[in-house]
Amino acid sequence: MVGILLLTHAPLGQAFLAAVAHVFRGQTERLEAIDVVADQDLSEVQKMASEAILRLDDGSGVLVITDIKGGTPANCCNKLADEGRVQVIAGISLPMLLRAITYRRDTLDVVVEMALAGAQSGAVRVDNRIRV
């Protein structure tokens, strides 16, 4: 099963874990979050992320999801990406995360594609116009 690591600005990661626990009515295995605080040492974050990846990887690989490309958490991910074993995507959303969790028994490549599809289909305009 593909492991999932959330590497985000604090307190987003823990908030997403709480939301997932709410939706799935309990904790989800092989899912962790690291919340990066302001001015945190990048080498410390990379060490924590590397250790988390080792815990999460059962041989199926790990998907690292970060919040914003170019931010400190995402910049820490650059050295973590390992084609075939660890893949990284930015722009976390709850639809993205739920889709990744739902498909994580598939290959890492499929989980990445499903997560990205969840993000795209999850961003829609909501209004109260009557449709016929």
N, C-alpha and C positions, 0 to 999 in steps of 0.2 A: 504494500500500500504506500502510495506517495506521501511523504511527510510534507507538512506545510509550516513555514516559518514566516511570521509577520514581523517585519523590521520597519518600524514607523516612528514618527515623532510622538513623544509622550503626550497624552495618555491613550492614543488611538488604538494601539495593539490590544491593550487590556479591554478596551471598550468593544472591539470586534470580537474578542473571545467571549465576553459576556453576552453579546448579541447572538453569537452562534450557539451558546449554551441555552439561551432562551428559545431559539428556533428549534433546535434538536432535542430540547428538554434534557440537557445534561452535558457533561464534558465530552469533547471529541478527542479521540486518541490521535497521536502523532501530529498534534497541532500546538504550536508554541508562539509566544509573542515576546519581542524585545522592544521596549519603549526607550527611545533615545532621548535623553534630556539635553537641554541647552549646554553647550560647552563641554560635553562629554568627550573624552579622549577617543579618537577614531580607532586607535589600535586596540583599545579595550573593547569597543563595540565589535570589531572584527573578530577578536578572540572569542567573545561571547557567542557570536553568530556561528563561528566555526564549530564550537563545542555543541551548540544546539543542532547543527546540521548532522553531526556525528550521531547524536541521540535519536534524531528523527529518521535517519536513513536506514531502512531495513533491507536495502539492496535495490529498491524501486526508484530511488532518487528523491530529491527534495525540491519543492517549489518555494522560492522566497518571494514574498509579495511585499512591496514597499509602497509608501504613500505618494511621493512626488519625485519624478525624475529630476536629478540635479540637487536634491536635498541631501543633508548629511546621511540619513539612513540609506538612501539609494547609492550614494557615493561609496559607502562601506560595502555594498553588494557587488561592486565591480570586480573585486578580487575574489568573490565567492563563486561566481558563475563558472561552471565546469560543464561544458557541453556533454549531455548524456547523463550526468549525475545531479547537477544543480542548475536550475534555470531560474531567472529572475524576471519579474514583471512589475511595472510601476502603475500607480493609479488605483489603489485598492478601493473597492466599494463592497457593500454587503452582497449585492447580487453576484459579483465576481467571486467572492470568497465562498458563498454557498454553492455555487456551481462547481468550483474546484473541489470542495469537500465531497459533493455528490458523485463526481467522476474519478475520485482518487484511486480507485482499484484498477483503473486502466493505466496505460503507460504515461510517463511524465510528459511526453509531447502532447498527448491527447488532453491531459489535465490542463496544460497551458492553454491550448486552443479553446477548451470549454470555459475556462476562467475568463479569457478575453471575450468570448461570445456572451457570457453572462454579464460582463461589464457593459458591452455595447447594447444588448437588449434591455438591460436594466435602467438605462438612461433614457427616459421618455418624458414628454411633456404631459402633465396632468392638468386637466381643466374641467370645467363643468358645462361645457357646451353640449347640447343635446345632439345626438347623432341618430340618423334614421337609416 
